[in-house]
């Protein structure tokens, strides 16, 4: 059985990824700063892990390796979004977006490579990193960094570890609905649909795919 670590595991997308991987009989380690929900499936759950802190990440990944014995894949879901215009915004806002979206993916990737000689890494980027709308500058810059990390790490780790990214437009989550109540939610990507693409990229069916950024959007 292959074992997969999912960061940001207790948010909407993380939980969808856990459900999809569980249905495919993967062993799963779910890691997040947030507490584990009461209805989290039968997985190795580690809460209270600061994914922006290198020591915390290494300790968590080492614990996973000790318990599960092997790590075969990593899904970097951890991240966040805050709408903020460039004018009037302090640099701290940009630093926060970098830490929670890009630094988390870097630290998790570094930590997993101690324990994974072959396998796959899937990062969660954003389609909005290209031609971002007003108020999305800091977020888009961080997610563009995630794509650059994906492409560079894919080259670094060939041929043994594949690295790809999914690039959703807008995910249909409670947080996004709250932030954008007037938007057309019908056009948003369901977390369960995104999770299926992530599962594909982890699987042997994607053996010929690395360094790719797969845009996720609904037709139309």
N, C-alpha and C positions, 0 to 999 in steps of 0.2 A: 504494500500500500504506500502511495506517495503522500508525503506530509508537506503541507503548505502553511506558511505564516501569512496572516492578513492583518495589516495595520489599519488603524481607524476602523476597527472591526464592529463597533457598536453603533455606528451611524446607519442611515438608511441604505446606502450603497454597500457598506461593509457587511451588514446583516444579510443583504441579498446575495452577496458573494459567498458568505458562509453557507447559506441555504443551498445554493447551486452546487458548491463543492461537496457539501455533505451528501447531496443526492447522487453524486458521482463517486461516492465512497472514498474520498480523500480523508486523510488525517488532517486536522485543522488546529492551528494555534491562533487564537484571536487576541490581539493586543490593542489596547487603547488607553488613553488617559481617563476616559469616562468609566464609570462603574458598569459592570456587566448587567444587562437587563435580566429580569427574572426569567424570561422565556428564552434565553439564549440556548441554542441546542447543545448537545453533548460534545463539547469541544474543550480543549485546553484554553481556559480564559485567563488572561493576565490584564487586570485593570490597574489604573494608577501609574501607568508607564508614561513618562514624559518623553515623547518621541523626538523632541528637539534637543535632548540631552544625550550626548554620546555614551556616557557611562550607564545611564538607565537603559538605553537601547541594547548595548552589549550584554548587560546583565540579563535582560529579558530573553534575548536570543540564545544566550548560553543555557538558560534554564529550559528553553524549548528543546534544544539539542540533547540535553541530559535526559529529558522525559520521553521524547519521541524517538530518539536514537539517530534520526537523519532528517535533513531538511532538503526538500526537492523543489521548492518554489516559494516565491514571495510576491504578494500583491500589496502595493503601496497605495492604499486608499486614503490615508490620513491627509487632511488638508482643510481648507476653509476659505470663505469668501466674505469680504466686506466691501460694499459699494462706497467709493470715495473719490471725489473729484481731485485732480492734481492741485488745482489752485486752492491754497489755504490748508492743504494737508501737510502735516509734519512728516519727516523722514521715518519716524517710528512706524507709521502705517505701512510703508513699503517694507521695512524690516520684518514686521510681523507676517506679512504675506510671504516673504521669502522663507522665514523660519518654518511656518506650518505647512507650506506647500512643497518647497524645494528641499530644504535642509532635512526634513523628515525622510524624504525618499533617499537622499544621499546617505544619511546615517544608517538607515535600515539596510540599504544595499551593501554598505561596507561591512556591517555586522553579519549579514547572512553569508557572505563569501568565506568566512572562517569555517563554515559548516557545509557548504554546498559546492561540490566539484562539478556536478552537472545539474541541469534543470532549467528553470525559466523564471524571469522576473517580469512582472507587469506593473507599469506605473499608470496612475490616473492623471492625465493632463486635462486639457480643455480646448475645444474647438475655438473658443473665444480668445485664445492667445494670438490668433491671426485676425487682423482688422478689429481690434477690440472697441467696444462702444465707450462713450464717455462714462467715467466713474469706475472703469475696469482696468485702469492702467497698471496699478500695483499687482493686482491678481493676475492679469494677463502676462506681465513680465515674469512673475514667479512660475506660471505654468509653461511659458516658453522655455524657461530654464529646465523644467521637467522633461520637455521634449529633447532639449540639447543633451541632457544627462542620458536619456534613453539611447540616443543615436551614438554617443561617444562610448558608453558602457557596452553597448552591443558589439562595437568594434574591438574593444578591449578584451572581451570575454569569449570571442569566437575561438573555437567552434563548440565549446563545451556548455556554455550557458547562453540562452537566448534572452534578449531584453526587448520588450515592446511596450507600447503605450496605447491606451484607449483615450479618445478625445471627445467627450460628450459635448453636445450643445448645451442644453439645460436639462438636468435631471429632475424628475418629478418627485420632489421630497417635501415634507412638511415645512422645512426651513425655507426652501426656495419659494414655496407658495406664500408663506408669510411675508417674505421680502418683496415679492412681486405679485401682489393680489390681483392686479388688473391685467396680467399677461394671459395669453391663450395657453392654458395648461394642457389642452388636448394635443399640442404639438411637441410636448416635452417627452424626453426619453425615460421610460420606466427603469428603475434600478434593476429589476429582475432581467430585463432585456440586456442591460449593460453587463450584468453578471455572467450571462451566457457567452458573451464575446470574450470576457476575461478568462472563463473556464476553457474556451477554445484555445486561447493563446498559451495557456499552461499545458495543454495536452500535446501528445505526440502528433496529433493531426496538424499542428502548426510547426512541425519540425523544420520546415523550410522558411520560416518567417522570423526575422530578427531585425531590429533597428527600425521597425515600422511604427507609425502613428495612425491608428484606425479611427476615423471620424465616426461618431455615433450620432445619428439624427433620424428623424422620421421622414419618409418620402413626402414631397409636396412643397 
